[in-house]
Amino acid sequence: EVKYYMAHLCKGVVKRYELPGCNGLNFVLTKSLGGGGLSTLNTDRQGKTYAQMLLSYELDVPSN
């Protein structure tokens, strides 16, 4: 679902990594920074605002 939510930014694969012990997830969106760092024309060169976008994403959590 993250892939579809971020489709306008991510042109590659979305990989999810679980972070045991803190109930966290790490998402890696490949091909989403236009080269990254100094080679991109994107104003958010490291993609830090992408995390804020994901925080606004509403998801359904099963009751069990």
Secondary structure, 3 states (H helix, E strand, C coil): CHHHHCCCCCCCCEEEEEECCCCEEEEEECCCCCCCHHHCCCCCCCCHHHHHHHHCCCCCCCCC
